[in-house]
Amino acid sequence: MNILKRTSLVMRILIGLLLGIAVGALLNIYPEYRAWMIGNILQPAGDIFIKMMKMIVAPLVFACMVGAIAGSADGKAIGRIGVKALFYFFVVTGIAILCGLVIGNISQPGVGANITPEFIE
């Protein structure tokens, strides 16, 4: 545990990067072990990491919001910030919807795909 305290964050990131490159190279050299390694080691580790991140994000955001609201004594300022946040949310959501519709209409995804039941089975 003492070695982790002495190792800088940059060094830990570089070690992780090098380990990732090494694992990728090994999986490329030995493709017969690729499915086993991904299914039994990498996939569960990735799932655990994603679930841990999801578990941390919501309480962290909630605590930050509560702290910001509690730290502001002015009720009008909180109301103005809330209105601005809602306005920003709706504008960004509208832009995302518009981009999705435009890209979907231009690229025409699914055109020419044969999805009859006979083809699927």
Backbone as a chain_set.jsonl record, in Angstrom:
{"seq": "MNILKRTSLVMRILIGLLLGIAVGALLNIYPEYRAWMIGNILQPAGDIFIKMMKMIVAPLVFACMVGAIAGSADGKAIGRIGVKALFYFFVVTGIAILCGLVIGNISQPGVGANITPEFIE", "coords": {"N": [[0.823, -1.196, 0.0], [2.03, 1.162, 0.619], [3.608, 1.757, -1.56], [1.782, 2.651, -3.44], [1.091, 5.145, -2.436], [3.42, 6.553, -2.829], [3.677, 6.639, -5.561], [3.105, 8.72, -8.298], [0.139, 10.254, -9.729], [0.265, 10.586, -12.501], [2.185, 8.692, -13.174], [0.848, 6.345, -12.443], [-1.253, 6.406, -14.291], [0.185, 6.148, -16.686], [1.279, 3.589, -16.28], [-1.078, 2.056, -16.266], [-1.901, 2.555, -18.894], [0.188, 1.352, -20.34], [-0.138, -1.307, -19.469], [-2.65, -1.831, -20.586], [-2.026, -1.653, -23.318], [-0.265, -3.802, -23.468], [-1.947, -5.997, -22.823], [-3.758, -5.824, -24.96], [-1.986, -6.304, -27.088], [-1.177, -8.925, -26.496], [-3.633, -10.254, -26.753], [-3.976, -9.893, -29.435], [-1.854, -11.319, -30.477], [-2.358, -13.928, -29.581], [-5.047, -15.083, -30.658], [-6.754, -17.205, -30.085], [-7.276, -17.23, -27.397], [-8.72, -14.997, -26.995], [-11.602, -14.731, -26.832], [-12.135, -16.075, -24.418], [-10.661, -14.522, -22.574], [-11.836, -11.99, -22.838], [-14.528, -12.561, -22.199], [-14.401, -13.713, -19.601], [-12.714, -12.174, -17.986], [-12.161, -9.402, -18.808], [-14.73, -8.321, -19.531], [-16.401, -8.715, -17.14], [-14.869, -7.108, -15.356], [-15.045, -4.598, -16.588], [-17.842, -4.215, -16.471], [-18.217, -4.089, -13.688], [-16.756, -1.756, -13.13], [-18.241, 0.215, -14.561], [-20.725, 0.029, -13.229], [-19.94, 0.821, -10.665], [-19.206, 3.464, -11.193], [-21.694, 4.538, -11.936], [-22.946, 4.26, -9.494], [-21.653, 6.138, -7.961], [-21.985, 8.641, -9.202], [-24.663, 9.805, -9.102], [-25.208, 10.306, -6.235], [-23.075, 12.083, -5.795], [-23.574, 14.269, -7.512], [-26.041, 15.065, -6.439], [-25.248, 15.793, -3.815], [-23.533, 17.927, -4.394], [-25.346, 19.736, -5.54], [-27.107, 20.197, -3.374], [-25.304, 21.31, -1.559], [-24.585, 23.65, -2.949], [-27.022, 25.008, -3.096], [-27.593, 25.292, -0.375], [-25.47, 26.889, 0.361], [-26.028, 29.29, -0.802], [-27.585, 32.141, 0.17], [-29.461, 33.77, -0.913], [-32.642, 33.662, -2.119], [-33.772, 34.499, -4.534], [-31.629, 34.404, -6.289], [-31.172, 31.68, -6.453], [-33.54, 30.905, -7.709], [-33.251, 32.229, -10.189], [-30.994, 30.914, -11.182], [-32.042, 28.34, -11.364], [-34.037, 28.686, -13.334], [-32.433, 29.439, -15.497], [-30.956, 27.08, -15.75], [-32.951, 25.217, -16.469], [-33.772, 26.382, -18.898], [-31.373, 26.145, -20.372], [-31.169, 23.331, -20.395], [-33.465, 22.598, -21.934], [-32.893, 23.897, -24.365], [-30.473, 22.672, -25.17], [-31.35, 20.023, -25.329], [-33.238, 20.282, -27.392], [-31.531, 21.02, -29.508], [-30.035, 18.654, -29.695], [-32.033, 16.827, -30.46], [-32.766, 17.939, -32.92], [-30.326, 17.694, -34.339], [-30.144, 14.881, -34.39], [-32.431, 14.226, -35.929], [-31.836, 15.501, -38.383], [-29.407, 14.241, -39.146], [-30.323, 11.602, -39.255], [-32.23, 11.775, -41.334], [-30.597, 12.482, -43.458], [-28.667, 10.395, -43.619], [-30.24, 8.121, -43.801], [-30.697, 5.611, -42.188], [-31.052, 2.087, -42.142], [-32.342, 1.82, -44.575], [-32.99, -0.306, -47.215], [-32.469, -2.543, -45.768], [-33.06, -5.945, -45.129], [-35.44, -7.191, -43.284], [-37.205, -9.291, -42.932], [-39.103, -11.968, -41.404], [-38.182, -14.5, -42.259], [-35.598, -13.992, -43.106], [-34.332, -13.156, -40.781], [-34.336, -15.397, -39.088]], "CA": [[0.0, 0.0, 0.0], [2.914, 2.306, 0.7], [4.112, 2.078, -2.901], [0.746, 3.429, -4.126], [1.15, 6.524, -1.958], [4.613, 7.196, -3.373], [3.581, 6.718, -7.015], [2.283, 9.858, -8.71], [-1.026, 9.935, -10.551], [0.707, 10.479, -13.895], [2.863, 7.405, -13.324], [-0.182, 5.297, -12.404], [-1.96, 6.441, -15.573], [1.084, 5.576, -17.693], [1.351, 2.143, -16.04], [-2.335, 1.498, -16.764], [-1.87, 2.628, -20.355], [1.103, 0.312, -20.821], [-0.778, -2.604, -19.236], [-3.694, -1.983, -21.6], [-1.371, -1.95, -24.595], [0.278, -5.164, -23.386], [-3.061, -6.952, -22.912], [-4.231, -5.783, -26.341], [-1.008, -6.979, -27.948], [-1.265, -10.365, -26.231], [-4.869, -10.763, -27.357], [-3.776, -9.89, -30.881], [-0.905, -12.395, -30.796], [-3.008, -15.214, -29.282], [-6.492, -14.882, -30.846], [-7.548, -18.326, -29.573], [-7.633, -16.93, -26.006], [-9.396, -13.698, -26.97], [-12.981, -14.838, -26.347], [-12.111, -16.433, -23.002], [-10.149, -13.385, -21.804], [-12.84, -10.929, -22.838], [-15.735, -13.002, -21.509], [-14.218, -14.081, -18.198], [-11.919, -11.223, -17.205], [-12.327, -7.998, -19.171], [-16.135, -7.916, -19.481], [-16.844, -8.497, -15.755], [-14.172, -5.962, -14.772], [-15.657, -3.402, -17.167], [-19.191, -4.069, -15.915], [-18.078, -3.633, -12.301], [-16.318, -0.364, -13.176], [-19.361, 1.059, -14.982], [-21.716, 0.053, -12.148], [-19.398, 1.642, -9.586], [-19.3, 4.863, -11.612], [-23.1, 4.922, -11.827], [-23.275, 4.316, -8.083], [-21.02, 7.314, -7.384], [-22.34, 9.896, -9.865], [-25.914, 10.404, -8.621], [-25.044, 10.947, -4.923], [-22.137, 13.194, -5.88], [-24.291, 15.406, -8.104], [-27.03, 15.503, -5.457], [-24.553, 16.481, -2.729], [-23.06, 19.214, -4.916], [-26.495, 20.63, -5.692], [-27.571, 20.582, -2.039], [-24.307, 22.226, -1.008], [-24.668, 24.938, -3.64], [-28.258, 25.674, -2.683], [-27.455, 25.662, 1.034], [-24.481, 27.949, 0.468], [-26.587, 30.534, -1.324], [-28.623, 32.64, 1.071], [-30.419, 34.548, -1.689], [-33.631, 32.818, -2.782], [-33.964, 34.939, -5.917], [-30.5, 33.92, -7.086], [-31.424, 30.259, -6.699], [-34.595, 30.843, -8.717], [-32.686, 32.615, -11.487], [-30.122, 29.827, -11.633], [-32.915, 27.23, -11.754], [-34.664, 29.013, -14.621], [-31.376, 29.357, -16.514], [-30.612, 25.669, -15.945], [-34.03, 24.608, -17.253], [-33.68, 26.914, -20.252], [-30.216, 25.497, -20.99], [-31.521, 21.928, -20.614], [-34.395, 22.479, -23.053], [-32.218, 24.313, -25.598], [-29.522, 21.628, -25.56], [-32.145, 18.867, -25.744], [-33.778, 20.598, -28.71], [-30.444, 20.938, -30.484], [-29.704, 17.235, -29.869], [-33.113, 16.226, -31.25], [-32.642, 18.461, -34.277], [-29.165, 17.035, -34.964], [-30.502, 13.488, -34.648], [-33.367, 14.165, -37.05], [-31.143, 15.874, -39.622], [-28.468, 13.166, -39.503], [-31.12, 10.438, -39.635], [-32.832, 11.989, -42.649], [-29.546, 12.509, -44.477], [-27.996, 9.096, -43.77], [-31.257, 7.1, -44.072], [-30.306, 4.315, -41.626], [-32.017, 1.003, -42.296], [-32.881, 1.727, -45.925], [-32.455, -1.446, -47.934], [-32.248, -3.684, -44.878], [-34.053, -6.997, -45.271], [-35.744, -7.66, -41.932], [-38.342, -10.213, -42.934], [-38.878, -13.051, -40.427], [-37.404, -15.586, -42.84], [-34.202, -13.577, -43.174], [-33.799, -13.058, -39.421], [-34.117, -16.735, -38.546]], "C": [[0.866, 1.26, 0.0], [3.437, 2.722, -0.667], [3.081, 2.881, -3.696], [0.773, 4.885, -3.698], [2.334, 7.27, -2.561], [4.539, 7.382, -4.88], [2.646, 7.861, -7.403], [1.132, 9.395, -9.608], [-0.629, 9.753, -12.015], [1.37, 9.127, -14.133], [1.857, 6.259, -13.303], [-0.951, 5.239, -13.719], [-1.096, 5.826, -16.671], [1.221, 4.065, -17.527], [0.082, 1.466, -16.549], [-2.399, 1.488, -18.279], [-0.981, 1.538, -20.935], [0.529, -1.085, -20.598], [-1.884, -2.864, -20.258], [-3.124, -2.311, -22.966], [-0.845, -3.376, -24.597], [-0.826, -6.209, -23.507], [-3.613, -6.982, -24.333], [-3.286, -6.485, -27.296], [-1.054, -8.487, -27.748], [-2.52, -10.97, -26.849], [-4.769, -10.785, -28.878], [-2.848, -11.025, -31.307], [-1.555, -13.765, -30.633], [-4.526, -15.083, -29.433], [-7.341, -16.024, -30.297], [-7.97, -18.1, -28.117], [-8.469, -15.652, -25.88], [-10.796, -13.785, -26.372], [-13.015, -15.165, -24.857], [-11.697, -15.241, -22.148], [-11.184, -12.269, -21.723], [-14.045, -11.338, -22.005], [-15.566, -13.228, -20.027], [-13.471, -13.055, -17.36], [-12.269, -9.774, -17.539], [-13.773, -7.524, -19.065], [-16.632, -7.745, -18.045], [-16.161, -7.301, -15.092], [-14.755, -4.651, -15.302], [-17.05, -3.151, -16.629], [-19.143, -3.549, -14.483], [-17.685, -2.16, -12.272], [-17.473, 0.566, -13.538], [-20.412, 1.147, -13.883], [-21.229, 0.889, -10.967], [-19.468, 3.126, -9.938], [-20.733, 5.366, -11.514], [-23.504, 5.087, -10.369], [-22.736, 5.602, -7.443], [-21.611, 8.614, -7.931], [-23.581, 10.545, -9.262], [-25.765, 11.009, -7.223], [-24.099, 12.144, -4.953], [-22.81, 14.44, -6.451], [-25.31, 15.956, -7.114], [-26.365, 16.29, -4.332], [-24.034, 17.84, -3.182], [-24.202, 20.208, -5.055], [-27.0, 21.103, -4.336], [-26.596, 21.565, -1.407], [-24.37, 23.597, -1.65], [-25.909, 25.707, -3.222], [-28.158, 26.131, -1.236], [-26.473, 26.81, 1.213], [-24.984, 29.289, -0.028], [-27.735, 30.977, -0.434], [-29.729, 33.363, 0.309], [-31.357, 33.618, -2.448], [-33.852, 33.202, -4.233], [-32.839, 34.431, -6.817], [-30.68, 32.446, -7.414], [-32.494, 30.095, -7.768], [-34.085, 31.188, -10.104], [-31.794, 31.512, -12.044], [-30.959, 28.643, -12.094], [-33.565, 27.468, -13.104], [-33.632, 28.93, -15.743], [-31.01, 27.907, -16.801], [-31.682, 24.963, -16.766], [-33.993, 25.082, -18.702], [-32.529, 26.246, -21.011], [-30.531, 24.044, -21.325], [-32.422, 21.775, -21.834], [-33.745, 22.885, -24.376], [-31.267, 23.219, -26.082], [-30.26, 20.371, -26.009], [-32.742, 19.092, -27.132], [-32.724, 20.517, -29.8], [-30.076, 19.484, -30.752], [-30.761, 16.53, -30.711], [-33.013, 16.668, -32.706], [-31.467, 17.812, -35.011], [-29.484, 15.585, -35.3], [-31.436, 13.346, -35.831], [-32.679, 14.481, -38.374], [-30.202, 14.759, -40.067], [-29.223, 11.919, -39.934], [-31.744, 10.584, -41.008], [-31.788, 12.014, -43.759], [-28.969, 11.118, -44.704], [-28.958, 7.955, -44.07], [-30.86, 5.73, -43.504], [-31.418, 3.287, -41.8], [-32.611, 0.872, -43.677], [-32.195, 0.569, -46.64], [-32.181, -2.651, -47.057], [-33.389, -4.675, -45.041], [-34.322, -7.578, -43.888], [-37.013, -8.508, -41.904], [-38.062, -11.346, -41.952], [-38.049, -14.205, -40.98], [-35.913, -15.253, -42.854], [-33.565, -13.546, -41.792], [-33.474, -14.435, -38.868], [-33.125, -17.439, -39.407]], "O": [[0.481, 2.292, -0.55], [3.682, 3.904, -0.908], [3.453, 3.702, -4.535], [0.507, 5.772, -4.509], [2.263, 8.48, -2.779], [5.27, 8.206, -5.43], [1.529, 7.957, -6.895], [1.155, 8.297, -10.163], [-1.138, 8.858, -12.689], [1.147, 8.491, -15.163], [1.996, 5.301, -14.065], [-1.267, 4.156, -14.21], [-1.596, 5.063, -17.497], [1.272, 3.336, -18.517], [0.154, 0.419, -17.193], [-2.889, 0.533, -18.881], [-1.351, 0.877, -21.906], [0.691, -1.96, -21.449], [-2.036, -3.987, -20.74], [-3.667, -3.145, -23.69], [-0.957, -4.083, -25.599], [-0.661, -7.202, -24.217], [-3.906, -8.057, -24.858], [-3.726, -7.183, -28.21], [-0.979, -9.245, -28.715], [-2.478, -12.068, -27.403], [-5.409, -11.608, -29.532], [-3.032, -11.621, -32.369], [-1.333, -14.661, -31.448], [-5.228, -14.981, -28.427], [-8.535, -15.836, -30.063], [-8.928, -18.719, -27.655], [-8.874, -15.276, -24.78], [-11.141, -12.993, -25.495], [-13.821, -14.605, -24.115], [-12.309, -14.976, -21.113], [-11.384, -11.675, -20.663], [-14.534, -10.552, -21.194], [-16.489, -12.964, -19.257], [-13.586, -13.068, -16.134], [-12.632, -9.004, -16.651], [-14.021, -6.43, -18.557], [-17.239, -6.716, -17.743], [-16.801, -6.559, -14.346], [-14.936, -3.701, -14.541], [-17.413, -2.007, -16.356], [-19.926, -2.678, -14.105], [-18.225, -1.394, -11.473], [-17.662, 1.595, -12.891], [-20.942, 2.228, -13.626], [-22.02, 1.59, -10.336], [-19.757, 3.955, -9.075], [-20.971, 6.487, -11.064], [-24.313, 5.955, -10.042], [-23.317, 6.096, -6.477], [-21.727, 9.592, -7.193], [-23.55, 11.734, -8.942], [-26.17, 12.156, -7.035], [-24.3, 13.112, -4.219], [-22.632, 15.54, -5.929], [-25.434, 17.171, -6.961], [-26.864, 17.344, -3.937], [-24.092, 18.806, -2.421], [-24.049, 21.385, -4.729], [-27.29, 22.287, -4.165], [-27.013, 22.544, -0.788], [-24.224, 24.608, -0.963], [-25.854, 26.919, -3.018], [-28.59, 27.234, -0.902], [-26.63, 27.621, 2.126], [-24.407, 30.325, 0.305], [-28.736, 30.273, -0.3], [-30.825, 33.546, 0.84], [-30.919, 32.87, -3.323], [-34.093, 32.337, -5.075], [-33.073, 34.071, -7.971], [-30.377, 32.011, -8.525], [-32.369, 29.237, -8.642], [-34.436, 30.53, -11.083], [-31.837, 31.212, -13.238], [-30.635, 28.007, -13.097], [-33.638, 26.558, -13.93], [-33.924, 28.409, -16.819], [-30.779, 27.538, -17.953], [-31.357, 24.189, -17.666], [-34.162, 24.286, -19.625], [-32.696, 25.831, -22.158], [-30.201, 23.573, -22.413], [-32.174, 20.917, -22.68], [-34.023, 22.273, -25.407], [-31.256, 22.879, -27.265], [-29.844, 19.721, -26.968], [-32.746, 18.179, -27.957], [-32.986, 20.007, -30.889], [-29.832, 19.109, -31.898], [-30.427, 15.725, -31.58], [-33.159, 15.854, -33.617], [-31.598, 17.426, -36.173], [-29.134, 15.109, -36.38], [-31.263, 12.447, -36.654], [-32.915, 13.804, -39.374], [-30.203, 14.376, -41.237], [-28.812, 11.244, -40.877], [-31.786, 9.621, -41.773], [-32.073, 11.607, -44.885], [-28.797, 10.699, -45.849], [-28.524, 6.909, -44.553], [-30.701, 4.778, -44.269], [-32.595, 3.602, -41.621], [-33.323, -0.096, -43.944], [-30.968, 0.48, -46.664], [-31.71, -3.677, -47.547], [-34.555, -4.283, -45.086], [-33.526, -8.366, -43.377], [-37.794, -8.441, -40.955], [-36.899, -11.655, -41.69], [-37.288, -14.826, -40.237], [-35.071, -16.126, -42.639], [-32.388, -13.873, -41.644], [-32.432, -14.614, -38.238], [-32.783, -18.591, -39.141]]}, "num_chains": 1, "name": "protein.A"}
